[in-house]
Amino acid sequence: HSFPTRRSSDLGTDAWATAKGLASAKMEVSAKTGTAETPIVDSNGNTISLVNLNIVAYGPSSDADIAIAIVMPQLKGDTDTHPNIQIAKEIMDAYYDLYMK
């Protein structure tokens, strides 16, 4: 099954867009994010809520030179800062600066 790819230029006010942090990337980036709940049980039998944050991205969207995948496993606490998206943007911007400027 094929799903539409969201490009950074398409983000606008789309309520379903999750990688809005890529809109300011130095190149047009297409990406798909994901979050997986991965609870664990500690030695006392307490359940600890954890998540895996994922992103796959490529750019430029129209004719990709780079593709990346990032998995940040078993994160605890506030993930609203979307570190996976921030890291993806930094990688894409660094590639742009090194090879496309």
N, C-alpha and C positions, 0 to 999 in steps of 0.2 A: 504494500500500500504506500502511495506517495503522499507526503504532506507538504504544504507550501512552505517555502523557506522565507524567513523574515530577514530582510536586509535592514541595515541601520537606518537607511533613508526612509524606510516604510514605517518606522516606529510611531512617529506622531503622537496621537492620543489613543492608540490602540490599547484597550483595557487588558488584552491578553498578552501584550508584549512584556517579556521578563528581562530582556537584555538591553534595557534603555541606556545603560551606561556605555554601550558601544556606539551610540549615536554620535559621540564626540570623537570617535577614533579618526586617525589621520587618513584612513582609506575606508571605502565602503566595505562593511563586514557583514556577512551572513552568519547566523548562529542559531543554535538550539540549546536551551538550558534544561536541566532536570534536577529534581530534588527527590531523594529516596530516604524514607524514614528507616533508620537502622538501630532500633533500641537494643540495649544489652542489659544483662542482669549482673549486678556486682556480687561480691563474695557474701554480702549480707542478704541477698535475695531481693534487693531493690532494683527496680527497673529504671534505667537511665535513658532518657530520650536523646537520641543522636540522629544526625542526618548526613547523607552524602550529597555534596553539591557538585554538579557536573556541567560542563559546557563543551560543545564542539563548535568550531568556528572556522571560516575560511575567508580569504580576501585577496585581492579585490573581488567583490561579488560577481562581476561580469566575466572575469577571466582570472581565476585564482592562481596566485603564486605561492601561497602558504595555507596550510590547514593545520589546526591544532586541536587537541583534546585535553581537557583538564578534569581531574577527579580529585576532590578534596574529601577524604573519607572521615567518617565518625566525628563530625563537628558537634560541639555542645555549646548551647547558649544562643545568643543573638546572631542569626545569619542574615538579618535584614540588610546588612551592608553589602551583601553579594560579593564576597572576596573572589569567587570564581570568575565573575565578570570583570572585576578590576584587574585581575592577573591577565586575563585574556586580552584586555585592551592594552595593557602595558607591553605584552609580547607583540601584538599586532603593530603598535606604534613603533616599537624598537625595530621591527623588521622593515617598516616603511622608512624609518630614518637611515638604516644601514644600506638598503638595497633599492629603494624606489625614489628617493629624493632627487 
